[in-house]
């Protein structure tokens, strides 16, 4: 089997192989593991009737991953959470693991990805293939991007903050129009990272943990 390079990563449609590579190269930080799992499960559960309860649970999970709340507060917020009856059965165990330590969640992801990842059967309004989601969250490991502080004009900083503050309350998605405006502002500020600008202008959906937004927010990707 050919080893990954930049081109093969972008073209790969084998999620199990991609996830193994992310594990081997130690790109699955605790934060990224939780955000990736939450993003995937948001998509899987998008066909459930009770979207509000699910959205609140995922919001708490993501707030914990981002360090905005402590584990004790997360446990308080999610103590009474019960997965909706119509949440797809094969993924309910993974949903239960979102409050586990990162290693257990990572193992659950690896197992679930290895035993079947057909998203086409999910009654989701927006179907996102797992390889696409991996590229959304982790970018291309062979094409690294960086953020020059000189690009952080007041306008750019304000637009970054606004993008986070105005994510869709039910899906958790960033507003695509806001990201496109952010890309324009970055370019006007002198940004030369073509891949980063192109990603912000892509149709998405873009989730919390999006590699481009992480670069702009000074997280490691």
N, C-alpha and C positions, 0 to 999 in steps of 0.2 A: 504494500500500500504506500503510495507516494506521501512524502511528508508535506506538512502544510507550508505554504508560502502566502504572500499577500493575495495573489490571484486565486489560489485554491480555497483560501478561507472565505473570500467573497462569494465563490461559486458553490461552496459545500452545502449539501442538503441532507447531511447525515448528523443529526443532533447528538447522537450518542458519542460519535467520534469527536465532535466539537467540544462537548462537555468534558470528555476525558482530557483533551488538550488544555482546557482551562484549569482543570485540576492539577495536571502535571506541571504547568507553568505558574502555579500558585497565584492565579488571578482572582480566585474566589475568596475575597476578604469576607469577614462576617457581615459587614454592611451590604456588600454586593450579593451575597447568598440570599439574605432576607429580601432585598428589593427585587431580585430576579424571581424568586419564588412567588412573591406577592404579585408581581406584574403578570406572571404566567397564570396564576390562579384567578386573578381578576378577569382575564380573558376567558378562561374556562367557565367561570361562573356568570358570565355576562348574559346568559340566557335564563338565569333564575328569576323567579317572580319578585322575590324580596330583595331588590337591589340596594335599598337603603341600609338594611342591616349588614349586608356584606360589605358595602362601601365603608361603613363605620369601622368594621373589624379591620379591613385592609389599611385604613387611614391610621389606626392605632399601631398596627404592625410596622408601617413605614415610619411613623413618628419615633418609634422605639429604635428602629434601624438607624435613623438619622441622628439619634442622641437628643431628640427634642423632649422626650419623656424618659423616665427611669423605668427599669423592669417592674418595680413594684406598682407604678402607675399603670403600666401596660396591663399587668395582671388584673388590676382593679377594673380597668375599662373593658376587658374581654372576658371577665369571669363568667358572666351569664351567657356568653355567645354560644349559640347552637347552630351548626351548619344547616342551611335550608334543606328541606327534604328533597328538593329537586336539583341539588348540587350533584354533578356527575359522580357516581359511585367510585369509579377507579381512582379519583383524585381526592377523596375525602380524607384519606390517611395523611396525605401531604398537607392538606389544610390544617389538620390537627397538629402537625409538626411545626407550624409557624411559630409557636411559642417555645419550641425546644431550643437547646443549645445549638450553635451553628453547625457543629460536626454531625449531629443527628439529622438536621435539616438537609445538609449537603448529601448525606447518604440516602435520604429519602428521595431527593431529586435525581440522584444517579440511578437509583432503582426504577423510579417511575419513567425516566427517559429511556432506560434500557428495555423496558417491558411494553412499550407502546406509546406512541406520541401522535396518533392520528387526530388532528384538530378538526378535520372536515366534518366529523360527526357531531361536533358541538353546535348547539343552536345559538351561535353568537352572531350579533349584528355585524361585528367586525372580526374576521378570522385572521389571525396572525400565525404564520408558520413558526415553529420553534427556532429554526435556524435564523430566521429574520429577527426574532426577539433577542437571540444571543448576540447578533451583530449590533442591534439597537443598544443593548446594555454594555457590551464589552468592546465594541468597535472592531477594528482590525488590529490584532496584536503586532502585526508586522509594519504598520504605518502609524507611528506615534505622533500625537499632536500636543502642542503646548500653548500656553496663554501668556502673551507678553503683557506685563503690567501697564505698559504704555497704551494698550488698547482699552483699558478700564476707565473710559471717560465717564463722567456723571450720567450721561445718557445711557451708556451700555450697562452700567451698574444698576440703574433704575429699571431697565428693561429685564435684566436677569431676575431681579427681585419680583417684578410684576409677573414674570412667567411662572415662578414658583407659587406666588400667591393666588394665581387665577387658574390653577389646574381644575379640570372638570371634577365636580364633587362626587359623581357616581363612578366614572371610569378611572379617574386618577390621571388621565392624559393631560399633557401640556397642550395649550392652545396653539395650533399650528400657525395661525396668522401672527401671533405674538413672536413665535420663534423666527419666522421669516423677517419680521421687522427688526428683530435682534440681530440677525445675520447682516442685514443692510447697515445697521449702526456699527457693527464690528468692522465691516469692510470700509466704511467711511472713516473709522478711527485708525485704519492702516493694517487691519488683520490680513495676513497673507496665507493663513492655514486653509487651503482650498477644500480639503476634506471635511474640516469642521464646518465651514460655511455651507457646503453642499448638503451635509447631513441636517443642519438646522432648517434648510429649505425643502427637504424631502417631505413627502406627504404624511409620513408617520404611519401609525400613531407613535408618539414619543412618550415614554413612561418615566416615572421617577427612577433615577439611576441611569438615564440616557447618557452615553459616554461623552457626548459633546457638551451637555450641560454640566457634567462632572468636571470636565476640563475647565470650563468657565468658572466653576465654583471651587476650584483648587483641590478637588478630590483626586486620589489616585484611581486610574482606570485599569 
